[in-house]
Structures are given as structure tokens and as C-alpha cells.
């Protein structure tokens, strides 16, 4: 897939599977909460929110919901492959925030992440290290406003010949 790929900007746009893998990884491992200040009084699900209150939204609640994602616990990048049957899942992805206050560098971040991943895959074989939990056993915890793994993710890189 990437071994002989053109890693220019135009070449990267053609490697769609990496985009889908980035989105699926961000869906499974949403590591930040979104904070907003209410700009008016309102009520959401029976809870009154007054203007000026801080509201925290955890995208992982949506990202791991069976209401929006089929088999949400499984890593399946094809849910973001552009297939028309997957558009609902794409509509409920909040990997870089949502709305007018979402990350202004989302496109740049995708290109940078994609370039990094493509170069790593092109040059190295990635091997899961000793003690790294299987995906199904991976647990996350809050540390401040971020979510981190409870156990280290040990990986090794082996030069491709």
C-alpha cells in the first residue's frame, strides 16, 4: 500500500485507507473532552443549564455507542471508507471537535499525521512489544481533561529491507 507510494501532497490524497484508519483510531481512542460555555439558558435531557455554565461533552460517549456505530468496540477503519452505507457513522465522528469551535487545523493535522504514518510504514515494520494489551483489553482513564491508557503501549520498529 505505502511501500512504493508517492508521498507528495497529491500522492497522499490517494491513500484513502490511512484517512480511514486515523478517523477510526480517533473514534476508538478519543482522548480529550470538549468544553463550552453556555451562551444562553437551556435544558438538555431534563438538566437545566444556565448561561455562563461550563458544559463538558465527551465524544467517546457517542463514538462508542451502538446507536451510532455498529460493533463500536471493534477497530474497523472501513466504517470511514466513503461507502455510502457508512455515512451515518461519519456524521457522528467528533475526532477534532465540532462546530465553529472545532480544531482550525484539522486538515493540516490529517496531512501531518498521514505523512508521518506513511513514512513510518514505508520504512519500518511495526511490532507489538511485550506487555502491550490486546485492543479488546485496553483500558483508558482520565488524567485531567485528557484520556490516557492505563498500561503502556510497547511497540518496536524493525527496518524494512
N, C-alpha and C positions, 0 to 999 in steps of 0.2 A: 504494500500500500504506500509506504513512505520511502522505502529504500532508495528508489531512483526518482523520487518526486521533485518537481520544481518548487523550491521553497521561496520563490518571489511572492509578492503580494497577490498577483494574479494566479499563480500556481497554488497558493494556499487556499484561495477561494474554491478551488475544485475538489479539495479534500474534505468532503461533507461529513464523513464519519467522525472526524475529530471534533467538529462542532457539536455533533450529537452526543459524543462522549463527555465533552465539557459540560453541556447542559444536564446530562444525566448525573454526572458526579456532583454538580452544584445542587441538583434536586435531592439526591440521597444524603449529602453532607452539607446542608445549609448551616453555615457557621456564624451567622450574625442575626440579631433581631433588628427590626425596623422600628424606630421611634419617631413619633409625630406628636405635635402639639395640636390639640383640638382647636379649630378656628371658630367653632360655634357650639352651642349646647345641642346635644342629640342623645338618642337612645339606641343602643345596639344590642340585640338579643336580650332585651329586658334590663340592660345595665345603663344607667344614666351617666353620661359623660358631659362634664361642664367645660365650657370654653376655657382654654388655658391648661387643662389637664394633659399630662403626657400619656400617650397610648402606645403600648408595645404590641407589635404584630410579629408573630413567629411564623415565617414562611414554611418551616418544617411541618407545621400542623396541616397545611394544605398539601405540601409536597409528599407527605406520607399517608394521605387519606385515600381510602378505597373509593370514595365518592368521585375523586378526580383522576386517579391513576389505577389502572389495572395492575395487580400484584406490585404494590408500591414498595415492598421491601426488597424486590429484586433489581439488580443492575441490568437495565435494558435500554441501551442508547437508541435503539430503533424507534422508541416512542417519540423521538425528535428528528426523525429522518426525512421529514417533509411529506410523508404519506398522509393523504387526506383523512384517513380514519383516525389519525393521531392528533388532529388539530385541537381537540378539547384539552388534551394534556399540555399542549404548547401554550394554550390560553391561561393556564393556571401555574405557570412557571415564574417564580419571582427571584431568580438567581442573582440579579443585580439591583434589586429593589423594584418599585412600581410607581407609575405615575410621573408627575412633573419633577419629583424629587429623587427619581431613580438615579443611579450612578451615571454621571455625564460621560464617563469614559468607557462605557460598556463595549462599544465597537472596538476601541483601541485595546481594551483588556482581552477581548476574544482573539484579536490578531496576535497580541503578545503571547498569550497562553498557547495558542495554536502553534506559533512559530517555535516556542520552547519545546512543546511536546513533540512536534515533528522532528526537530533536531535531535532530541534525546532518543526517540525511536529509531531514527536513521543511524545513529552512531552506537547505540547500546541495546543489549538485551536486558530487560528489567526482571529481576528475580526476587521473589518474596523471601525475606530473611527469616531466620529462626525467631520464634516468639510472636510473629505477626499474626493477629487473629484473622480468621476467615471472615469474609464480608458479613455473613449471617450472624456472627458472634461479636461484631464490632459494636461497642457501646460509646455513646457520646455523653458529655457533661458540660454544664455551663461554667464558664470561668469569666466573671464579669459579664459583659454583653456578648461574649463570643462562646461558641460551642467547640469543644475540642474532644479528641479521642481519649478514652480513659487509659488505654495502653499504647505504647509506642508502635509506630508503623515502621518496621525494619525492612528496608529494601536494599538490594545490591545491584550494581550496574556492571555488566560484562561487555567488554568491547566486542563489537561485531567484526568479523574477519572479512 
